[in-house]
Amino acid sequence: MARINLTASDNNVLFSLKARLHAIAEGITPDRRVIYVDYPLHPNIGDLLINLGTEEFFKDYRINVRNRFTYHDFPRQISDLGEKDIFMFHGGGNFGDIYPEHLMLLTQIVEQYPNHQIIVLPQTVHFSDHKKLTKTCATLSKHERLSIYTRDELSLKHLVDCGLHTVTMMPDMAHQLAGKLSPNPATGSGEPLYFFRKDIETKGMPSILADKSATAVDWNDSFSFRDHLAFHLIYRIAKYSSRTGVPVRMQKLWYPIRDSFVENGIKMFSNAPRIYTDRLHAMLLSVFLGRDVVAFDNSYGKLSGYYDAWLRNSPLITFVETSRYRG
Protein backbone atom coordinates (compact mmCIF):
# COMPACT_ATOMS: atom_id res chain seq x y z
CA MET A 1 0.00 0.00 0.00
CA ALA A 2 1.45 3.35 -1.02
CA ARG A 3 1.97 6.23 1.36
CA ILE A 4 -0.35 9.23 1.03
CA ASN A 5 0.68 12.88 0.98
CA LEU A 6 -0.45 14.37 4.28
CA THR A 7 0.86 17.66 5.65
CA ALA A 8 3.79 17.66 8.06
CA SER A 9 1.39 18.44 10.91
CA ASP A 10 -0.88 15.52 9.98
CA ASN A 11 2.07 13.14 9.78
CA ASN A 12 3.49 14.32 13.09
CA VAL A 13 0.25 13.39 14.84
CA LEU A 14 -0.20 10.04 13.11
CA PHE A 15 3.38 8.83 13.36
CA SER A 16 3.79 9.91 16.97
CA LEU A 17 0.76 7.77 17.88
CA LYS A 18 2.05 4.87 15.82
CA ALA A 19 5.41 5.09 17.61
CA ARG A 20 3.73 4.73 21.00
CA LEU A 21 2.58 1.22 20.08
CA HIS A 22 6.21 0.10 20.25
CA ALA A 23 5.81 -0.23 24.03
CA ILE A 24 3.43 -3.17 23.56
CA ALA A 25 6.17 -5.13 21.78
CA GLU A 26 8.73 -4.66 24.57
CA GLY A 27 9.63 -7.98 26.13
CA ILE A 28 8.22 -10.06 23.28
CA THR A 29 11.48 -11.66 22.23
CA PRO A 30 11.86 -13.90 19.14
CA ASP A 31 11.69 -17.05 21.28
CA ARG A 32 8.20 -16.14 22.51
CA ARG A 33 5.05 -17.02 20.57
CA VAL A 34 1.80 -15.07 20.49
CA ILE A 35 -1.69 -16.55 20.41
CA TYR A 36 -3.86 -13.82 18.88
CA VAL A 37 -7.37 -14.17 20.29
CA ASP A 38 -10.74 -12.78 19.20
CA TYR A 39 -9.77 -11.23 15.89
CA PRO A 40 -12.99 -10.02 14.21
CA LEU A 41 -15.00 -12.31 11.99
CA HIS A 42 -17.73 -9.81 11.17
CA PRO A 43 -18.23 -7.07 8.58
CA ASN A 44 -17.52 -4.05 10.79
CA ILE A 45 -14.75 -2.22 8.96
CA GLY A 46 -13.73 -0.42 12.16
CA ASP A 47 -12.82 -3.73 13.81
CA LEU A 48 -11.22 -4.90 10.58
CA LEU A 49 -8.96 -1.83 10.60
CA ILE A 50 -7.91 -2.72 14.15
CA ASN A 51 -7.20 -6.25 12.92
CA LEU A 52 -5.18 -4.97 9.96
CA GLY A 53 -3.21 -2.68 12.25
CA THR A 54 -2.55 -5.54 14.66
CA GLU A 55 -1.28 -7.80 11.88
CA GLU A 56 0.92 -4.94 10.65
CA PHE A 57 2.21 -4.58 14.21
CA PHE A 58 3.13 -8.28 14.29
CA LYS A 59 4.96 -7.90 10.99
CA ASP A 60 6.78 -4.67 11.85
CA TYR A 61 8.04 -5.99 15.19
CA ARG A 62 8.69 -9.51 13.87
CA ILE A 63 6.41 -11.11 16.41
CA ASN A 64 5.99 -14.86 16.07
CA VAL A 65 2.24 -15.56 15.94
CA ARG A 66 1.62 -19.20 16.75
CA ASN A 67 -2.17 -19.25 16.39
CA ARG A 68 -5.02 -16.93 15.53
CA PHE A 69 -8.52 -17.54 16.85
CA THR A 70 -11.86 -15.81 16.45
CA TYR A 71 -14.46 -15.80 19.21
CA HIS A 72 -16.20 -18.63 17.35
CA ASP A 73 -13.33 -21.12 17.00
CA PHE A 74 -11.30 -20.64 20.18
CA PRO A 75 -10.58 -24.22 21.34
CA ARG A 76 -11.50 -25.71 24.69
CA GLN A 77 -7.83 -26.53 25.23
CA ILE A 78 -4.68 -25.45 23.39
CA SER A 79 -2.26 -28.33 23.01
CA ASP A 80 1.53 -28.02 23.38
CA LEU A 81 1.30 -24.63 25.03
CA GLY A 82 4.79 -23.37 25.85
CA GLU A 83 5.49 -21.58 29.12
CA LYS A 84 6.70 -18.50 27.21
CA ASP A 85 3.62 -18.31 24.98
CA ILE A 86 1.58 -15.10 25.26
CA PHE A 87 -2.16 -14.64 24.80
CA MET A 88 -2.81 -11.36 23.00
CA PHE A 89 -6.46 -10.30 23.06
CA HIS A 90 -7.83 -8.19 20.19
CA GLY A 91 -8.49 -4.51 20.97
CA GLY A 92 -11.55 -2.36 20.28
CA GLY A 93 -14.80 -1.66 22.08
CA ASN A 94 -15.53 -5.11 23.51
CA PHE A 95 -14.57 -4.51 27.15
CA GLY A 96 -18.00 -4.09 28.68
CA ASP A 97 -21.56 -5.33 28.71
CA ILE A 98 -22.71 -4.21 25.26
CA TYR A 99 -20.98 -7.17 23.59
CA PRO A 100 -20.58 -9.49 26.62
CA GLU A 101 -19.54 -12.64 24.74
CA HIS A 102 -16.11 -11.17 24.00
CA LEU A 103 -15.45 -10.25 27.62
CA MET A 104 -16.60 -13.73 28.65
CA LEU A 105 -13.91 -15.18 26.38
CA LEU A 106 -11.28 -12.99 28.04
CA THR A 107 -12.32 -14.03 31.54
CA GLN A 108 -12.35 -17.67 30.40
CA ILE A 109 -8.73 -17.37 29.25
CA VAL A 110 -7.73 -15.59 32.46
CA GLU A 111 -9.17 -18.42 34.55
CA GLN A 112 -8.00 -21.27 32.32
CA TYR A 113 -4.40 -20.08 31.85
CA PRO A 114 -3.29 -18.51 35.16
CA ASN A 115 0.45 -18.93 34.49
CA HIS A 116 0.68 -17.44 31.01
CA GLN A 117 1.17 -13.80 30.13
CA ILE A 118 -1.99 -12.17 28.77
CA ILE A 119 -2.01 -8.83 26.95
CA VAL A 120 -5.28 -7.04 26.20
CA LEU A 121 -4.74 -4.67 23.29
CA PRO A 122 -6.18 -1.12 23.52
CA GLN A 123 -9.84 -1.13 24.52
CA THR A 124 -12.62 1.29 25.39
CA VAL A 125 -14.29 0.25 28.65
CA HIS A 126 -18.03 0.74 29.05
CA PHE A 127 -20.42 -0.93 31.47
CA SER A 128 -24.03 0.17 31.88
CA ASP A 129 -24.14 -1.97 35.04
CA HIS A 130 -21.38 -1.06 37.53
CA LYS A 131 -21.83 -4.39 39.34
CA LYS A 132 -20.70 -6.20 36.21
CA LEU A 133 -17.57 -4.04 36.07
CA THR A 134 -16.80 -4.86 39.70
CA LYS A 135 -17.33 -8.58 39.12
CA THR A 136 -15.14 -8.54 36.00
CA CYS A 137 -12.31 -6.74 37.81
CA ALA A 138 -12.49 -9.22 40.68
CA THR A 139 -11.90 -12.06 38.22
CA LEU A 140 -9.15 -10.32 36.26
CA SER A 141 -7.27 -9.13 39.35
CA LYS A 142 -6.48 -12.75 40.30
CA HIS A 143 -4.22 -13.12 37.27
CA GLU A 144 -0.64 -12.03 38.05
CA ARG A 145 0.57 -11.70 34.46
CA LEU A 146 -2.28 -9.73 32.90
CA SER A 147 -1.62 -6.39 31.18
CA ILE A 148 -4.48 -4.26 29.85
CA TYR A 149 -4.26 -1.26 27.53
CA THR A 150 -7.09 1.26 27.33
CA ARG A 151 -7.79 3.83 24.61
CA ASP A 152 -8.86 6.73 26.82
CA GLU A 153 -8.53 8.19 30.30
CA LEU A 154 -12.02 7.30 31.52
CA SER A 155 -11.51 3.64 30.60
CA LEU A 156 -8.20 3.70 32.48
CA LYS A 157 -9.88 5.24 35.52
CA HIS A 158 -12.68 2.64 35.53
CA LEU A 159 -10.21 -0.24 35.69
CA VAL A 160 -7.79 1.33 38.16
CA ASP A 161 -10.63 2.37 40.48
CA CYS A 162 -11.91 -1.21 40.58
CA GLY A 163 -8.56 -2.64 41.59
CA LEU A 164 -6.60 -3.39 38.41
CA HIS A 165 -3.10 -1.94 38.45
CA THR A 166 -1.35 -3.23 35.33
CA VAL A 167 -3.35 -0.90 33.09
CA THR A 168 -1.79 1.56 30.63
CA MET A 169 -3.30 4.01 28.16
CA MET A 170 -2.37 3.41 24.52
CA PRO A 171 -3.67 4.47 21.08
CA ASP A 172 -5.80 2.15 18.98
CA MET A 173 -3.96 -0.59 17.06
CA ALA A 174 -5.24 0.83 13.78
CA HIS A 175 -2.56 3.54 14.13
CA GLN A 176 0.00 0.97 13.01
CA LEU A 177 -1.50 1.58 9.54
CA ALA A 178 -0.31 5.21 9.52
CA GLY A 179 1.26 5.94 6.14
CA LYS A 180 0.17 2.60 4.69
CA LEU A 181 -3.31 3.35 3.32
CA SER A 182 -3.94 5.19 0.07
CA PRO A 183 -7.10 7.02 -0.99
CA ASN A 184 -8.88 5.57 -4.01
CA PRO A 185 -9.55 7.80 -5.94
CA ALA A 186 -6.69 10.08 -4.88
CA THR A 187 -8.83 13.19 -4.64
CA GLY A 188 -12.11 13.65 -2.82
CA SER A 189 -14.09 15.13 -5.71
CA GLY A 190 -17.55 14.01 -4.66
CA GLU A 191 -20.09 15.19 -2.09
CA PRO A 192 -19.60 15.15 1.71
CA LEU A 193 -20.21 11.76 3.29
CA TYR A 194 -22.69 11.47 6.18
CA PHE A 195 -21.59 8.31 7.93
CA PHE A 196 -23.59 7.42 11.05
CA ARG A 197 -24.18 4.36 13.19
CA LYS A 198 -27.32 2.28 12.76
CA ASP A 199 -26.74 0.01 15.74
CA ILE A 200 -27.04 -0.09 19.52
CA GLU A 201 -24.34 2.59 19.99
CA THR A 202 -26.10 5.31 18.03
CA LYS A 203 -27.37 8.57 19.50
CA GLY A 204 -29.34 9.17 16.34
CA MET A 205 -28.61 11.68 13.63
CA PRO A 206 -27.45 15.01 15.13
CA SER A 207 -30.23 17.57 14.93
CA ILE A 208 -27.98 19.97 13.02
CA LEU A 209 -27.80 17.34 10.25
CA ALA A 210 -31.40 16.17 10.40
CA ASP A 211 -32.00 17.07 6.77
CA LYS A 212 -29.18 14.69 5.77
CA SER A 213 -30.67 11.64 7.49
CA ALA A 214 -32.03 10.24 4.22
CA THR A 215 -28.53 10.11 2.73
CA ALA A 216 -26.68 8.82 5.82
CA VAL A 217 -24.84 5.53 5.38
CA ASP A 218 -22.99 3.01 7.54
CA TRP A 219 -20.41 0.27 6.92
CA ASN A 220 -22.96 -2.15 5.48
CA ASP A 221 -23.73 0.28 2.68
CA SER A 222 -20.22 -0.16 1.27
CA PHE A 223 -20.58 -3.93 0.82
CA SER A 224 -21.50 -5.67 -2.40
CA PHE A 225 -23.80 -8.69 -2.63
CA ARG A 226 -20.69 -10.78 -3.28
CA ASP A 227 -19.13 -9.46 -0.04
CA HIS A 228 -22.20 -10.44 1.96
CA LEU A 229 -22.33 -13.89 0.36
CA ALA A 230 -18.64 -14.54 1.05
CA PHE A 231 -18.96 -13.40 4.66
CA HIS A 232 -21.94 -15.65 5.38
CA LEU A 233 -20.12 -18.62 3.88
CA ILE A 234 -17.04 -18.05 6.06
CA TYR A 235 -19.24 -17.49 9.09
CA ARG A 236 -20.97 -20.84 8.54
CA ILE A 237 -17.58 -22.55 8.31
CA ALA A 238 -16.51 -20.95 11.60
CA LYS A 239 -19.70 -22.08 13.32
CA TYR A 240 -19.20 -25.60 11.95
CA SER A 241 -15.64 -25.63 13.30
CA SER A 242 -16.88 -24.47 16.70
CA ARG A 243 -19.67 -27.04 16.83
CA THR A 244 -17.64 -30.05 15.66
CA GLY A 245 -14.21 -29.22 17.05
CA VAL A 246 -12.68 -29.63 13.60
CA PRO A 247 -9.87 -27.02 13.41
CA VAL A 248 -9.93 -24.63 10.46
CA ARG A 249 -7.35 -21.91 9.83
CA MET A 250 -10.04 -19.30 9.47
CA GLN A 251 -7.74 -16.38 8.70
CA LYS A 252 -6.60 -18.07 5.49
CA LEU A 253 -10.21 -17.98 4.28
CA TRP A 254 -11.32 -14.77 5.92
CA TYR A 255 -8.44 -12.31 5.46
CA PRO A 256 -8.78 -11.95 1.65
CA ILE A 257 -12.49 -11.15 2.15
CA ARG A 258 -11.61 -8.77 5.01
CA ASP A 259 -9.27 -6.93 2.64
CA SER A 260 -12.07 -6.58 0.09
CA PHE A 261 -14.37 -5.13 2.74
CA VAL A 262 -11.75 -2.59 3.82
CA GLU A 263 -10.98 -1.59 0.23
CA ASN A 264 -14.67 -0.90 -0.38
CA GLY A 265 -14.73 1.30 2.71
CA ILE A 266 -11.64 3.16 1.51
CA LYS A 267 -13.28 3.83 -1.85
CA MET A 268 -16.39 5.20 -0.16
CA PHE A 269 -14.36 7.56 2.05
CA SER A 270 -11.88 8.54 -0.65
CA ASN A 271 -14.53 10.05 -2.88
CA ALA A 272 -15.65 12.50 -0.18
CA PRO A 273 -13.67 15.65 0.65
CA ARG A 274 -15.29 15.76 4.10
CA ILE A 275 -16.83 13.07 6.32
CA TYR A 276 -19.40 13.60 9.09
CA THR A 277 -19.49 10.66 11.49
CA ASP A 278 -20.16 9.22 14.95
CA ARG A 279 -17.96 6.15 14.38
CA LEU A 280 -14.48 6.12 15.89
CA HIS A 281 -12.82 4.28 13.03
CA ALA A 282 -14.61 6.32 10.43
CA MET A 283 -12.91 9.30 12.10
CA LEU A 284 -9.55 7.49 12.04
CA LEU A 285 -9.92 6.24 8.47
CA SER A 286 -10.75 9.78 7.33
CA VAL A 287 -7.52 11.05 8.88
CA PHE A 288 -5.44 8.19 7.44
CA LEU A 289 -6.77 9.11 3.99
CA GLY A 290 -6.14 12.84 4.45
CA ARG A 291 -9.83 13.79 4.55
CA ASP A 292 -11.44 16.44 6.73
CA VAL A 293 -13.75 14.92 9.31
CA VAL A 294 -16.47 16.38 11.52
CA ALA A 295 -16.92 14.00 14.44
CA PHE A 296 -19.83 13.52 16.85
CA ASP A 297 -20.06 11.25 19.88
CA ASN A 298 -21.62 7.81 19.99
CA SER A 299 -24.04 6.85 22.75
CA TYR A 300 -21.46 6.61 25.54
CA GLY A 301 -18.66 9.04 24.67
CA LYS A 302 -16.27 6.76 22.78
CA LEU A 303 -15.22 9.41 20.26
CA SER A 304 -14.86 12.32 22.65
CA GLY A 305 -12.75 10.19 25.00
CA TYR A 306 -10.46 9.15 22.18
CA TYR A 307 -10.27 12.62 20.66
CA ASP A 308 -9.38 14.16 24.03
CA ALA A 309 -6.70 11.54 24.68
CA TRP A 310 -4.93 11.48 21.31
CA LEU A 311 -6.28 13.62 18.48
CA ARG A 312 -6.75 17.18 19.74
CA ASN A 313 -3.72 18.23 17.67
CA SER A 314 -5.00 16.78 14.41
CA PRO A 315 -5.73 19.63 11.96
CA LEU A 316 -8.11 17.37 10.01
CA ILE A 317 -10.64 16.81 12.81
CA THR A 318 -13.40 19.09 14.01
CA PHE A 319 -15.04 17.57 17.06
CA VAL A 320 -18.58 18.78 17.59
CA GLU A 321 -20.46 19.19 20.82
CA THR A 322 -23.84 19.37 19.14
CA SER A 323 -25.38 22.01 21.38
CA ARG A 324 -22.55 24.41 20.55
CA TYR A 325 -22.17 23.69 16.87
CA ARG A 326 -22.91 26.58 14.57
CA GLY A 327 -21.40 25.09 11.35
C-alpha positions in Angstrom: 0.0 0.0 0.0 1.4 3.4 -1.0 2.0 6.2 1.4 -0.4 9.2 1.0 0.7 12.9 1.0 -0.4 14.4 4.3 0.9 17.7 5.7 3.8 17.7 8.1 1.4 18.4 10.9 -0.9 15.5 10.0 2.1 13.1 9.8 3.5 14.3 13.1 0.3 13.4 14.8 -0.2 10.0 13.1 3.4 8.8 13.4 3.8 9.9 17.0 0.8 7.8 17.9 2.0 4.9 15.8 5.4 5.1 17.6 3.7 4.7 21.0 2.6 1.2 20.1 6.2 0.1 20.3 5.8 -0.2 24.0 3.4 -3.2 23.6 6.2 -5.1 21.8 8.7 -4.7 24.6 9.6 -8.0 26.1 8.2 -10.1 23.3 11.5 -11.7 22.2 11.9 -13.9 19.1 11.7 -17.0 21.3 8.2 -16.1 22.5 5.0 -17.0 20.6 1.8 -15.1 20.5 -1.7 -16.5 20.4 -3.9 -13.8 18.9 -7.4 -14.2 20.3 -10.7 -12.8 19.2 -9.8 -11.2 15.9 -13.0 -10.0 14.2 -15.0 -12.3 12.0 -17.7 -9.8 11.2 -18.2 -7.1 8.6 -17.5 -4.1 10.8 -14.7 -2.2 9.0 -13.7 -0.4 12.2 -12.8 -3.7 13.8 -11.2 -4.9 10.6 -9.0 -1.8 10.6 -7.9 -2.7 14.2 -7.2 -6.2 12.9 -5.2 -5.0 10.0 -3.2 -2.7 12.2 -2.5 -5.5 14.7 -1.3 -7.8 11.9 0.9 -4.9 10.6 2.2 -4.6 14.2 3.1 -8.3 14.3 5.0 -7.9 11.0 6.8 -4.7 11.9 8.0 -6.0 15.2 8.7 -9.5 13.9 6.4 -11.1 16.4 6.0 -14.9 16.1 2.2 -15.6 15.9 1.6 -19.2 16.8 -2.2 -19.2 16.4 -5.0 -16.9 15.5 -8.5 -17.5 16.8 -11.9 -15.8 16.5 -14.5 -15.8 19.2 -16.2 -18.6 17.4 -13.3 -21.1 17.0 -11.3 -20.6 20.2 -10.6 -24.2 21.3 -11.5 -25.7 24.7 -7.8 -26.5 25.2 -4.7 -25.4 23.4 -2.3 -28.3 23.0 1.5 -28.0 23.4 1.3 -24.6 25.0 4.8 -23.4 25.8 5.5 -21.6 29.1 6.7 -18.5 27.2 3.6 -18.3 25.0 1.6 -15.1 25.3 -2.2 -14.6 24.8 -2.8 -11.4 23.0 -6.5 -10.3 23.1 -7.8 -8.2 20.2 -8.5 -4.5 21.0 -11.5 -2.4 20.3 -14.8 -1.7 22.1 -15.5 -5.1 23.5 -14.6 -4.5 27.1 -18.0 -4.1 28.7 -21.6 -5.3 28.7 -22.7 -4.2 25.3 -21.0 -7.2 23.6 -20.6 -9.5 26.6 -19.5 -12.6 24.7 -16.1 -11.2 24.0 -15.5 -10.2 27.6 -16.6 -13.7 28.6 -13.9 -15.2 26.4 -11.3 -13.0 28.0 -12.3 -14.0 31.5 -12.3 -17.7 30.4 -8.7 -17.4 29.2 -7.7 -15.6 32.5 -9.2 -18.4 34.5 -8.0 -21.3 32.3 -4.4 -20.1 31.8 -3.3 -18.5 35.2 0.4 -18.9 34.5 0.7 -17.4 31.0 1.2 -13.8 30.1 -2.0 -12.2 28.8 -2.0 -8.8 27.0 -5.3 -7.0 26.2 -4.7 -4.7 23.3 -6.2 -1.1 23.5 -9.8 -1.1 24.5 -12.6 1.3 25.4 -14.3 0.2 28.6 -18.0 0.7 29.0 -20.4 -0.9 31.5 -24.0 0.2 31.9 -24.1 -2.0 35.0 -21.4 -1.1 37.5 -21.8 -4.4 39.3 -20.7 -6.2 36.2 -17.6 -4.0 36.1 -16.8 -4.9 39.7 -17.3 -8.6 39.1 -15.1 -8.5 36.0 -12.3 -6.7 37.8 -12.5 -9.2 40.7 -11.9 -12.1 38.2 -9.1 -10.3 36.3 -7.3 -9.1 39.3 -6.5 -12.8 40.3 -4.2 -13.1 37.3 -0.6 -12.0 38.1 0.6 -11.7 34.5 -2.3 -9.7 32.9 -1.6 -6.4 31.2 -4.5 -4.3 29.9 -4.3 -1.3 27.5 -7.1 1.3 27.3 -7.8 3.8 24.6 -8.9 6.7 26.8 -8.5 8.2 30.3 -12.0 7.3 31.5 -11.5 3.6 30.6 -8.2 3.7 32.5 -9.9 5.2 35.5 -12.7 2.6 35.5 -10.2 -0.2 35.7 -7.8 1.3 38.2 -10.6 2.4 40.5 -11.9 -1.2 40.6 -8.6 -2.6 41.6 -6.6 -3.4 38.4 -3.1 -1.9 38.4 -1.4 -3.2 35.3 -3.4 -0.9 33.1 -1.8 1.6 30.6 -3.3 4.0 28.2 -2.4 3.4 24.5 -3.7 4.5 21.1 -5.8 2.1 19.0 -4.0 -0.6 17.1 -5.2 0.8 13.8 -2.6 3.5 14.1 0.0 1.0 13.0 -1.5 1.6 9.5 -0.3 5.2 9.5 1.3 5.9 6.1 0.2 2.6 4.7 -3.3 3.3 3.3 -3.9 5.2 0.1 -7.1 7.0 -1.0 -8.9 5.6 -4.0 -9.6 7.8 -5.9 -6.7 10.1 -4.9 -8.8 13.2 -4.6 -12.1 13.7 -2.8 -14.1 15.1 -5.7 -17.6 14.0 -4.7 -20.1 15.2 -2.1 -19.6 15.1 1.7 -20.2 11.8 3.3 -22.7 11.5 6.2 -21.6 8.3 7.9 -23.6 7.4 11.1 -24.2 4.4 13.2 -27.3 2.3 12.8 -26.7 0.0 15.7 -27.0 -0.1 19.5 -24.3 2.6 20.0 -26.1 5.3 18.0 -27.4 8.6 19.5 -29.3 9.2 16.3 -28.6 11.7 13.6 -27.5 15.0 15.1 -30.2 17.6 14.9 -28.0 20.0 13.0 -27.8 17.3 10.3 -31.4 16.2 10.4 -32.0 17.1 6.8 -29.2 14.7 5.8 -30.7 11.6 7.5 -32.0 10.2 4.2 -28.5 10.1 2.7 -26.7 8.8 5.8 -24.8 5.5 5.4 -23.0 3.0 7.5 -20.4 0.3 6.9 -23.0 -2.1 5.5 -23.7 0.3 2.7 -20.2 -0.2 1.3 -20.6 -3.9 0.8 -21.5 -5.7 -2.4 -23.8 -8.7 -2.6 -20.7 -10.8 -3.3 -19.1 -9.5 0.0 -22.2 -10.4 2.0 -22.3 -13.9 0.4 -18.6 -14.5 1.1 -19.0 -13.4 4.7 -21.9 -15.6 5.4 -20.1 -18.6 3.9 -17.0 -18.0 6.1 -19.2 -17.5 9.1 -21.0 -20.8 8.5 -17.6 -22.6 8.3 -16.5 -20.9 11.6 -19.7 -22.1 13.3 -19.2 -25.6 12.0 -15.6 -25.6 13.3 -16.9 -24.5 16.7 -19.7 -27.0 16.8 -17.6 -30.1 15.7 -14.2 -29.2 17.0 -12.7 -29.6 13.6 -9.9 -27.0 13.4 -9.9 -24.6 10.5 -7.3 -21.9 9.8 -10.0 -19.3 9.5 -7.7 -16.4 8.7 -6.6 -18.1 5.5 -10.2 -18.0 4.3 -11.3 -14.8 5.9 -8.4 -12.3 5.5 -8.8 -12.0 1.7 -12.5 -11.1 2.2 -11.6 -8.8 5.0 -9.3 -6.9 2.6 -12.1 -6.6 0.1 -14.4 -5.1 2.7 -11.8 -2.6 3.8 -11.0 -1.6 0.2 -14.7 -0.9 -0.4 -14.7 1.3 2.7 -11.6 3.2 1.5 -13.3 3.8 -1.8 -16.4 5.2 -0.2 -14.4 7.6 2.0 -11.9 8.5 -0.7 -14.5 10.1 -2.9 -15.7 12.5 -0.2 -13.7 15.6 0.6 -15.3 15.8 4.1 -16.8 13.1 6.3 -19.4 13.6 9.1 -19.5 10.7 11.5 -20.2 9.2 14.9 -18.0 6.1 14.4 -14.5 6.1 15.9 -12.8 4.3 13.0 -14.6 6.3 10.4 -12.9 9.3 12.1 -9.6 7.5 12.0 -9.9 6.2 8.5 -10.8 9.8 7.3 -7.5 11.1 8.9 -5.4 8.2 7.4 -6.8 9.1 4.0 -6.1 12.8 4.5 -9.8 13.8 4.5 -11.4 16.4 6.7 -13.7 14.9 9.3 -16.5 16.4 11.5 -16.9 14.0 14.4 -19.8 13.5 16.9 -20.1 11.3 19.9 -21.6 7.8 20.0 -24.0 6.8 22.7 -21.5 6.6 25.5 -18.7 9.0 24.7 -16.3 6.8 22.8 -15.2 9.4 20.3 -14.9 12.3 22.6 -12.7 10.2 25.0 -10.5 9.1 22.2 -10.3 12.6 20.7 -9.4 14.2 24.0 -6.7 11.5 24.7 -4.9 11.5 21.3 -6.3 13.6 18.5 -6.8 17.2 19.7 -3.7 18.2 17.7 -5.0 16.8 14.4 -5.7 19.6 12.0 -8.1 17.4 10.0 -10.6 16.8 12.8 -13.4 19.1 14.0 -15.0 17.6 17.1 -18.6 18.8 17.6 -20.5 19.2 20.8 -23.8 19.4 19.1 -25.4 22.0 21.4 -22.5 24.4 20.6 -22.2 23.7 16.9 -22.9 26.6 14.6 -21.4 25.1 11.4 
